[in-house]
Amino acid sequence: MGKYTDEEIRSLPKITCKVAADYLGIAPMAVSIGMRNDSLPIGFAIHNEDRYSDSWSYHIIAERLIAYKHGRINEVQIQSIEKNLETI
């Protein structure tokens, strides 16, 4: 069992890769790499490239993280949701 409850995750102002990892019971690097490779559908990984630096930013969505942990969401469902949002 992770260190956080569903309610604690919902109440956090920002969910870091470390918090998500503790909640899922995996390594923080697994969260960041999974998000970068679009294989962990809990939010967005944004690649920041400019002339002087190369870094990543992560935006983890509480409800996606909770749904993923409980096996209620997969990549196909997310693509369908995002496609419907674009239509609206």
C-alpha positions, 0 to 999 in steps of 0.5 A: 500500500502506498504512503498516500490515500486517494483523498490526500492525493486529491488535496495536494496542490501539486503532485510530483513524480516522487509523490506519484511514485510513492502512491503507486508503489514504484520508483520515481524514475519509472513515473517520469520515464513512463510519462515521457514515453506516453506509457503512464497515462496519469498526466503530461510530460513536457519537453523543454528545449531551448538553446541553453537547457534541455529539461522535462516538466510534469503535470500529474492529474490527481483523478487520472493518477487515482483511476490508474492505480485502481485499474479504471483507466487505460490509454485507449480510454484517455485517447477517446476522452481527449478526442471528444474534448477536441470535438467539443 
